[in-house]
């Protein structure tokens, strides 16, 4: 793996940065989504034969990071092309690929992802949403609940993680199903969030949702392999989201520290201001390196190596983002809480990168157990 970006990556980064600058912090989500799709950015990771750019998570993470650095991140990029598009591209049937990938790439259709449940957050082994076969028709019947599912109202379908019973062991194993938005028995309730974001959060109820046999994505017996094929890109893209947010906050603080003068001296000349901003920049750059490593490993097909690196990247980016936002707000003082500079809303948003899609504590559990070989605590 090289630590310097290719000329293609630099060109992509510059082009997306220009797009983000045109839309800015007060962006219209639908307008930006549409323009990013027309320029080929939304499907840059999807196969060329299905209308994508033929790249990987490395390229898609650049797009999201640069949009975030311009103040206009698109959260559904984490979900629709990164998780759902990747899973369908790797494990879907030819019919599923033809139906979904071109539309996900050109932005005309989006897909949400449903895994978290009220009693199964970090512990995916406790998922209780079950799928059973109708012995007469061969259809699937899904029953269960999901919570904190992003963008269900704007998604054409949701990729639901359910569990089927293994006929040999009787144990439940995870499987993935495409559930159309208008499926009978598929209900949603918007969660009242303090966090203000373009993408809303929902609780889902599946009440014997009937799906055709071909709604199953991939092999019924593949289990966790297919699930983590989507979760690793999710962690990498969350890191990109956090790094972009942190860069945006840091840029606002740097500009302010250069311009704001007290006693005839720019406040940025004082080490009490300059050093914390320099530290925030260092932390963001280190997180980006780990994110690039994770994306490189994933695109190279090293799922095991990517799993470790993706968790580390998500952890490092979340921590760096929170520190950068906090320092930016402190640098601006009272102005950091005004709508003019667009930082106050990031105080809450930055914490999401610490919490979702996996908490920093669970990442530390993963690293201590999987990487360091320490006894498992959970």
C-alpha angles and dihedrals in degrees: 000000000000119000093213123076122244120248088253091055092048091050091049091049092050093047094049091045089056090050091050092049090055091055100035131176095318092056126157106235096212094047093048092045090052095048093045089052094050090051090052096246099121094057099035090119097048126094117276093230088065097047098272131124096254093236130113145233088296090067096039091052090054090055094051094043093052094046088051092049088055090052097253110094119171108220094191089066086074090055113029107042098016104046105017098031092048094048093048092045092052102037110011126110119255089256092053091048093050092047100045115020100064090047093047089049097050093041097239091119132031133194129208125210125229120194110119117090133187091255098026113059112133092003103073089175088074095060108137101185101116134197122203133178124247099229092209101049104018089234122142121243115203124197128175148072136273130190138197093023112163126226100356091145093059097036122096091214141358125231100225124200108219135159130240128196117255106231091211100049105016089231123133116246128191120256134172126235133184107228116190116227093242097046112139111256093021107120133175135197122192114236115228103238129187087210109088112215137150090241113066127215123235144191112220130206121196111196108185091315106194116219131176118253091256092062088085112098114217129334120345089218098047093087118167094009093073094039094055090045083073100034096057093056087046091058092046092049092046087055089052090049091052095044091051091049091049092049091051092052092045092050091053091050094048093051091048093047090053095048104035110090126194120179090356093303129102107243089231089071090069115089091220086067101030101047098054090048090050089050091050090052091050092050092050092049092049090050090050091054091054090046090052090049091051092049091047092052092047094048089048090057097251098136094169095050091042091053093059094042094045091054092048092047092050091049095047094045094049092051093044092048095052092048093047093050093046092049092047091053091048091049092056094042111194090358088063088070097050124100090234095076098037096224105111094070089053092062089076097030092055091059090060089069088060094048107035144096085357127359122247089242092059090048089054088050089052095049095044092050105032100033105027096034094231121155115281115254099191 
